[in-house]
Amino acid sequence: MTDTLPPKDGAVPSFPDAPDDAALRKILQRIKTVAVVGVSPNPVRPSYFVARYLKLKGKAVVPVNPGHAGEQLFGATVVADVTDLPQAVDTLDVFRRSEHVAPIVRAALDHLPGLKTVWLQIGVTSDEARAMCAERGVDFIQNRCPKIEYQRLFGELRMGGFNTGVISSKL
Protein backbone atom coordinates (compact mmCIF):
# COMPACT_ATOMS: atom_id res chain seq x y z
CA MET A 1 0.00 0.00 0.00
CA THR A 2 1.31 3.47 -0.82
CA ASP A 3 0.44 7.07 -0.03
CA THR A 4 -0.25 8.01 -3.64
CA LEU A 5 -3.95 8.66 -2.97
CA PRO A 6 -5.47 10.61 -0.08
CA PRO A 7 -7.61 8.69 2.41
CA LYS A 8 -11.22 8.21 1.23
CA ASP A 9 -12.61 10.09 4.21
CA GLY A 10 -10.51 13.15 3.32
CA ALA A 11 -8.45 12.90 6.52
CA VAL A 12 -4.80 13.84 6.49
CA PRO A 13 -2.57 10.72 6.62
CA SER A 14 -1.26 10.08 10.13
CA PHE A 15 2.41 10.19 9.03
CA PRO A 16 3.91 12.97 6.91
CA ASP A 17 6.28 12.15 4.05
CA ALA A 18 9.09 13.82 5.94
CA PRO A 19 9.84 15.44 9.30
CA ASP A 20 9.79 19.21 9.58
CA ASP A 21 12.72 21.25 8.29
CA ALA A 22 14.53 21.41 11.63
CA ALA A 23 14.42 17.63 11.96
CA LEU A 24 15.50 17.19 8.33
CA ARG A 25 18.53 19.43 8.95
CA LYS A 26 19.55 17.30 11.94
CA ILE A 27 19.10 14.08 9.96
CA LEU A 28 21.15 15.38 7.04
CA GLN A 29 23.92 16.58 9.36
CA ARG A 30 24.18 13.31 11.28
CA ILE A 31 24.53 11.06 8.21
CA LYS A 32 27.94 9.45 8.15
CA THR A 33 27.50 6.33 6.01
CA VAL A 34 24.69 6.02 3.47
CA ALA A 35 23.80 2.94 1.45
CA VAL A 36 22.28 3.90 -1.90
CA VAL A 37 20.05 1.01 -2.99
CA GLY A 38 19.50 0.85 -6.72
CA VAL A 39 22.40 3.14 -7.59
CA SER A 40 23.44 3.23 -11.22
CA PRO A 41 27.00 3.63 -12.50
CA ASN A 42 25.54 5.71 -15.34
CA PRO A 43 26.41 9.37 -14.54
CA VAL A 44 23.20 10.71 -16.09
CA ARG A 45 20.94 8.69 -13.78
CA PRO A 46 19.52 10.47 -10.70
CA SER A 47 20.77 7.71 -8.39
CA TYR A 48 24.32 8.35 -9.58
CA PHE A 49 24.31 12.11 -9.09
CA VAL A 50 22.57 11.90 -5.72
CA ALA A 51 25.16 9.37 -4.48
CA ARG A 52 27.98 11.48 -5.95
CA TYR A 53 26.61 14.60 -4.24
CA LEU A 54 26.43 12.85 -0.87
CA LYS A 55 30.02 11.67 -1.34
CA LEU A 56 31.10 15.24 -2.16
CA LYS A 57 29.41 16.36 1.07
CA GLY A 58 31.72 14.06 3.02
CA LYS A 59 29.38 11.12 3.51
CA ALA A 60 30.67 7.58 3.03
CA VAL A 61 28.59 6.06 0.23
CA VAL A 62 28.06 2.31 -0.10
CA PRO A 63 26.47 1.46 -3.47
CA VAL A 64 23.94 -1.40 -3.65
CA ASN A 65 23.11 -2.91 -7.04
CA PRO A 66 23.15 -6.67 -7.75
CA GLY A 67 23.88 -6.08 -11.44
CA HIS A 68 27.14 -4.29 -10.62
CA ALA A 69 28.26 -6.11 -7.46
CA GLY A 70 32.03 -6.17 -7.09
CA GLU A 71 32.59 -3.07 -9.23
CA GLN A 72 34.00 0.16 -7.79
CA LEU A 73 31.82 3.26 -7.52
CA PHE A 74 32.48 6.39 -5.43
CA GLY A 75 35.57 4.76 -3.95
CA ALA A 76 33.60 1.78 -2.60
CA THR A 77 32.82 -1.72 -3.79
CA VAL A 78 29.24 -2.17 -5.01
CA VAL A 79 27.39 -4.79 -2.95
CA ALA A 80 24.54 -6.94 -4.24
CA ASP A 81 22.10 -6.69 -1.34
CA VAL A 82 21.44 -4.76 1.87
CA THR A 83 22.44 -7.89 3.80
CA ASP A 84 25.96 -7.40 2.38
CA LEU A 85 26.27 -3.88 3.80
CA PRO A 86 28.80 -3.01 6.49
CA GLN A 87 27.32 -2.57 9.96
CA ALA A 88 28.38 1.11 9.99
CA VAL A 89 25.60 2.16 7.59
CA ASP A 90 23.33 4.64 9.37
CA THR A 91 21.16 5.73 6.42
CA LEU A 92 19.44 3.83 3.63
CA ASP A 93 18.56 5.81 0.48
CA VAL A 94 16.29 3.75 -1.79
CA PHE A 95 15.99 4.16 -5.56
CA ARG A 96 13.63 1.22 -6.20
CA ARG A 97 9.97 1.02 -7.15
CA SER A 98 7.54 1.25 -4.26
CA GLU A 99 6.46 -2.38 -4.48
CA HIS A 100 10.06 -3.50 -3.80
CA VAL A 101 10.66 -1.27 -0.77
CA ALA A 102 9.19 -3.25 2.16
CA PRO A 103 11.42 -6.34 1.79
CA ILE A 104 14.49 -4.12 1.35
CA VAL A 105 13.69 -2.11 4.47
CA ARG A 106 12.87 -5.26 6.48
CA ALA A 107 16.23 -6.79 5.54
CA ALA A 108 18.08 -3.55 6.34
CA LEU A 109 16.39 -3.20 9.74
CA ASP A 110 17.31 -6.79 10.59
CA HIS A 111 20.91 -6.47 9.34
CA LEU A 112 21.92 -2.94 10.37
CA PRO A 113 21.77 -2.33 14.13
CA GLY A 114 22.85 1.32 13.77
CA LEU A 115 20.35 2.24 11.05
CA LYS A 116 18.89 5.64 11.95
CA THR A 117 17.19 6.77 8.75
CA VAL A 118 15.38 5.19 5.83
CA TRP A 119 14.96 7.59 2.93
CA LEU A 120 12.79 6.79 -0.10
CA GLN A 121 13.38 8.85 -3.21
CA ILE A 122 10.89 11.04 -5.05
CA GLY A 123 7.98 8.93 -6.24
CA VAL A 124 8.78 6.06 -3.88
CA THR A 125 6.45 5.37 -0.96
CA SER A 126 5.63 2.48 1.37
CA ASP A 127 3.23 2.45 4.29
CA GLU A 128 4.56 -0.97 5.31
CA ALA A 129 8.16 0.28 5.43
CA ARG A 130 7.05 3.37 7.35
CA ALA A 131 5.33 1.19 9.95
CA MET A 132 8.41 -1.05 10.31
CA CYS A 133 10.62 2.00 10.85
CA ALA A 134 8.18 3.49 13.37
CA GLU A 135 8.27 0.24 15.38
CA ARG A 136 12.06 0.40 15.53
CA GLY A 137 12.40 4.13 16.14
CA VAL A 138 14.08 4.72 12.77
CA ASP A 139 13.45 8.04 11.02
CA PHE A 140 11.47 7.55 7.80
CA ILE A 141 11.31 9.94 4.86
CA GLN A 142 9.54 9.14 1.62
CA ASN A 143 8.91 10.82 -1.70
CA ARG A 144 11.82 13.20 -1.10
CA CYS A 145 15.43 13.48 -2.25
CA PRO A 146 18.28 14.06 0.23
CA LYS A 147 20.24 16.05 -2.37
CA ILE A 148 17.35 18.42 -2.99
CA GLU A 149 16.56 18.69 0.72
CA TYR A 150 20.20 19.34 1.59
CA GLN A 151 20.44 22.06 -1.04
CA ARG A 152 17.11 23.59 -0.03
CA LEU A 153 17.84 23.62 3.69
CA PHE A 154 21.46 24.74 3.50
CA GLY A 155 21.00 27.50 0.90
CA GLU A 156 22.50 25.85 -2.17
CA LEU A 157 19.44 25.86 -4.46
CA ARG A 158 19.53 29.62 -4.79
CA MET A 159 22.56 29.16 -7.06
CA GLY A 160 20.20 27.56 -9.58
CA GLY A 161 17.64 30.34 -9.33
CA PHE A 162 15.50 28.88 -6.55
CA ASN A 163 14.34 31.04 -3.67
CA THR A 164 15.05 28.96 -0.57
CA GLY A 165 14.25 31.66 1.95
CA VAL A 166 17.78 31.26 3.35
CA ILE A 167 19.81 34.45 3.47
CA SER A 168 23.47 33.81 2.74
CA SER A 169 26.51 35.66 1.47
CA LYS A 170 27.78 32.55 -0.31
CA LEU A 171 27.95 32.86 -4.08
TORTOR-251363 format. One line per 8 residues: number of its first residue (from 0); for each residue x, y, z of N, C-alpha, C. Coordinates in steps of 0.1 Angstrom, whole numbers, always signed. Atoms other than C-alpha are relative to their C-alpha. Layout:
N
NUM = X:Y:Z:X:Y:Z:X:Y:Z  ...
***
This chain:
171
0 = +8:-12:+0:+0:+0:+0:+9:+12:+0  -8:-12:+0:+13:+35:-8:-8:+12:+3  +7:-13:-4:+4:+71:+0:-3:+8:-13  +3:-8:+12:-3:+80:-36:-13:+6:-1  +13:-6:+0:-39:+87:-30:-4:+4:+15  +4:-4:-13:-55:+106:-1:-10:-10:+6  +10:+9:-6:-76:+87:+24:-14:+3:-5  +13:-2:+6:-112:+82:+12:-9:+10:+9
8 = +8:-9:-8:-126:+101:+42:+5:+14:+0  -6:-14:+1:-105:+132:+33:+9:+3:+11  -8:-3:-11:-85:+129:+65:+15:+1:-4  -14:-1:+3:-48:+138:+65:+7:-13:+5  -6:+12:-4:-26:+107:+66:+7:+3:+14  -5:-2:-13:-13:+101:+101:+16:+2:+1  -14:-2:+1:+24:+102:+90:+3:+9:-12  -4:-9:+11:+39:+130:+69:+11:-7:-8
16 = -11:+6:+9:+63:+121:+40:+14:+3:+6  -13:-3:-5:+91:+138:+59:-2:+8:+13  +1:-8:-12:+98:+154:+93:+1:+15:-4  -1:-14:+3:+98:+192:+96:+14:+4:-4  -13:-5:+5:+127:+213:+83:+11:-1:+10  -10:+1:-10:+145:+214:+116:+5:-14:+2  -3:+14:-2:+144:+176:+120:+8:-5:-13  -7:+4:+12:+155:+172:+83:+15:+5:+1
24 = -13:-5:-2:+185:+194:+90:+9:-9:+9  -8:+9:-9:+196:+173:+119:+3:-14:-6  -2:+13:+6:+191:+141:+100:+11:+1:-11  -11:-2:+11:+212:+154:+70:+13:+2:+6  -13:-3:-7:+239:+166:+94:+6:-12:+7  -5:+12:-8:+242:+133:+113:+4:-12:-9  -3:+11:+9:+245:+111:+82:+15:-2:-1  -14:+2:+1:+279:+95:+82:+2:-10:-12
32 = -1:+11:+10:+275:+63:+60:-14:-3:-6  +13:+2:+6:+247:+60:+35:+1:-11:-11  +1:+11:+11:+238:+29:+14:-10:+5:-10  +9:-4:+11:+223:+39:-19:-5:-12:-8  +6:+12:+6:+200:+10:-30:-5:+3:-14  +5:-3:+13:+195:+9:-67:+8:+10:-8  -9:-9:+7:+224:+31:-76:+4:-5:-14  -4:+4:+13:+234:+32:-112:+14:+6:-2
40 = -13:-5:+3:+270:+36:-125:-1:+10:-12  +2:-9:+11:+255:+57:-153:-1:+14:+5  +0:-14:-6:+264:+94:-145:-12:+9:-4  +12:-8:+3:+232:+107:-161:-12:-4:+8  +12:+5:-8:+209:+87:-138:+0:+7:+13  +2:-7:-13:+195:+105:-107:+7:-7:+12  -7:+7:-11:+208:+77:-84:+15:+3:+0  -14:-3:+1:+243:+84:-96:+3:+13:+6
48 = -4:-13:-4:+243:+121:-91:-4:+3:+14  +3:-2:-14:+226:+119:-57:+11:-6:+8  -11:+6:-7:+252:+94:-45:+13:+8:-1  -12:-8:+1:+280:+115:-59:-1:+12:+8  +2:-12:-9:+266:+146:-42:+2:-3:+14  -2:+3:-14:+264:+129:-9:+15:-3:+3  -14:+2:-2:+300:+117:-13:+8:+13:+0  -7:-13:+0:+311:+152:-22:-3:+8:+13
56 = +3:-7:-13:+294:+164:+11:+7:-7:+12  -7:+6:-10:+317:+141:+30:-6:-13:+6  +6:+12:-5:+294:+111:+35:+7:-12:-6  -5:+12:+6:+307:+76:+30:-12:-6:-7  +11:+5:+8:+286:+61:+2:+3:-15:-3  -2:+14:+3:+281:+23:-1:-11:-3:-11  +9:+2:+11:+265:+15:-35:-6:-15:+1  +7:+13:+0:+239:-14:-37:-7:-2:-13
64 = +6:+3:+12:+231:-29:-70:+5:-14:-5  -5:+14:+3:+232:-67:-77:+6:-1:-14  -5:+1:+13:+239:-61:-114:+14:+5:-2  -13:-6:+0:+271:-43:-106:+9:-4:+12  -8:+4:-12:+283:-61:-75:+14:-3:-3  -14:+2:+2:+320:-62:-71:+7:+12:-7  -6:-11:+7:+326:-31:-92:+3:+11:+10  -3:-12:-8:+340:+2:-78:-8:+12:-4
72 = +8:-12:+2:+318:+33:-75:+1:+9:+12  -2:-10:-11:+325:+64:-54:+10:-5:+10  -11:+4:-10:+356:+48:-39:-4:-12:+8  +5:+11:-8:+336:+18:-26:-4:-12:-10  +4:+11:+8:+328:-17:-38:-15:-1:+1  +15:+2:+1:+292:-22:-50:-3:-13:+6  +5:+13:-5:+274:-48:-30:-13:-4:-6  +12:+5:+7:+245:-69:-42:-12:+2:+7
80 = +12:+0:-9:+221:-67:-13:+3:+8:+13  -1:-7:-13:+214:-48:+19:+6:-9:+11  -5:+9:-10:+224:-79:+38:+16:-1:-1  -15:+0:+2:+260:-74:+24:+6:+13:+5  -5:-13:-4:+263:-39:+38:+8:-1:+13  -7:-1:-13:+288:-30:+65:-9:+5:+11  +8:-3:-12:+273:-26:+100:+0:+15:+2  -1:-14:-3:+284:+11:+100:-11:+9:-7
88 = +10:-8:+7:+256:+22:+76:-11:+5:+10  +10:-6:-9:+233:+46:+94:-12:+6:-8  +10:-5:+8:+212:+57:+64:-2:-8:-12  +4:+8:+12:+194:+38:+36:-7:+10:-9  +6:-8:+10:+186:+58:+5:-5:-9:-11  +5:+10:+9:+163:+38:-18:-5:+5:-13  +4:-4:+14:+160:+42:-56:-6:-13:-6  +7:+12:+6:+136:+12:-62:-15:+3:+0
96 = +14:-2:+1:+100:+10:-72:-7:-3:+14  +7:+1:-12:+75:+13:-43:-3:-15:+4  +3:+14:-3:+65:-24:-45:+11:-8:+5  -12:+7:-4:+101:-35:-38:+5:+5:+13  -6:-6:-11:+107:-13:-8:-1:-8:+13  +2:+7:-13:+92:-33:+22:+10:-11:+2  -10:+10:-3:+114:-63:+18:+14:+5:+2  -13:-6:-1:+145:-41:+13:+1:+6:+14
104 = -1:-7:-13:+137:-21:+45:+0:-11:+11  +0:+11:-10:+129:-53:+65:+14:-6:+1  -13:+6:+0:+162:-68:+55:+10:+10:+6  -10:-11:-5:+181:-35:+63:-2:+1:+15  +2:-1:-14:+164:-32:+97:+5:-12:+8  -5:+12:-7:+173:-68:+106:+15:-1:+0  -14:+2:+2:+209:-65:+93:+8:+12:+6  -8:-12:-4:+219:-29:+104:-4:+5:+13
112 = +4:-5:-13:+218:-23:+141:+1:+15:+2  -1:-14:-2:+228:+13:+138:-7:+8:-10  +7:-7:+9:+204:+22:+111:-9:+11:+7  +7:-11:-7:+189:+56:+120:-11:+6:-10  +9:-7:+9:+172:+68:+88:-2:-9:-13  +3:+6:+13:+154:+52:+58:-6:+11:-8  +4:-11:+9:+150:+76:+29:-5:-6:-13  +5:+5:+13:+128:+68:-1:-1:+12:-10
120 = -1:-10:+10:+134:+88:-32:-14:+5:-5  +12:-6:+5:+109:+110:-50:-8:-10:-9  +8:+10:+6:+80:+89:-62:-1:-13:+6  -1:+13:-6:+88:+61:-39:-7:+1:+14  +7:-1:-12:+64:+54:-10:-2:-15:+5  +4:+13:-6:+56:+25:+14:-5:+1:+14  +6:+0:-13:+32:+24:+43:+6:-11:+9  -6:+12:-7:+46:-10:+53:+14:+3:+5
128 = -14:-4:-4:+82:+3:+54:-1:+11:+11  +1:-11:-10:+71:+34:+73:-4:-6:+14  +5:+6:-13:+53:+12:+100:+12:-8:+6  -11:+7:-5:+84:-10:+103:+10:+9:+7  -9:-10:-6:+106:+20:+109:-5:+6:+12  +6:-6:-12:+82:+35:+134:+1:-10:+11  -2:+10:-11:+83:+2:+154:+14:+0:+6  -14:+1:-4:+121:+4:+155:+6:+13:+4
136 = -5:-13:-3:+124:+41:+161:+10:+6:-10  -9:-4:+11:+141:+47:+128:-7:+11:-8  +7:-11:+8:+134:+80:+110:-3:-4:-14  +5:+5:+13:+115:+75:+78:-4:+13:-8  +3:-11:+9:+113:+99:+49:-3:-6:-14  +4:+6:+13:+95:+91:+16:-3:+11:-9  +4:-9:+11:+89:+108:-17:+8:+13:+1  -9:-12:-1:+118:+132:-11:+14:-4:-4
144 = -13:+3:+4:+154:+135:-22:+10:+7:+9  -9:-7:-9:+183:+141:+2:+8:+11:-6  -7:-10:+7:+202:+160:-24:-8:+13:-1  +9:-12:+1:+173:+184:-30:-2:+6:+14  +2:-5:-13:+166:+187:+7:+12:+6:+6  -12:-6:-5:+202:+193:+16:+2:+14:-6  -2:-13:+6:+204:+221:-10:-10:+10:+4  +11:-9:-5:+171:+236:+0:+3:+5:+14
152 = -1:-4:-14:+178:+236:+37:+13:+7:+3  -13:-6:-3:+215:+247:+35:+3:+11:-10  -2:-12:+8:+210:+275:+9:+7:-2:-13  -7:+3:+13:+225:+258:-22:-9:+2:-12  +9:-1:+12:+194:+259:-45:+0:+13:-6  +1:-13:+5:+195:+296:-48:+10:+2:-11  -10:-2:+11:+226:+292:-71:-7:-4:-13  +7:+4:+12:+202:+276:-96:-12:+8:-2
160 = +12:-8:+2:+176:+303:-93:-12:-3:+8  +11:+3:-9:+155:+289:-65:+1:+9:+12  +1:-7:-12:+143:+310:-37:-2:-9:+12  +1:+9:-11:+151:+290:-6:-5:+6:+13  +3:-7:-13:+143:+317:+20:+11:+0:+9  -12:-1:-8:+178:+313:+33:+8:+11:-4  -8:-12:+3:+198:+345:+35:+15:-5:+2  -14:+4:+0:+235:+338:+27:+8:+9:-8
168 = -9:-8:+8:+265:+357:+15:+8:-9:-10  -7:+9:+9:+278:+326:-3:-5:+2:-14  +4:-2:+14:+279:+329:-41:+2:-14:-7
***
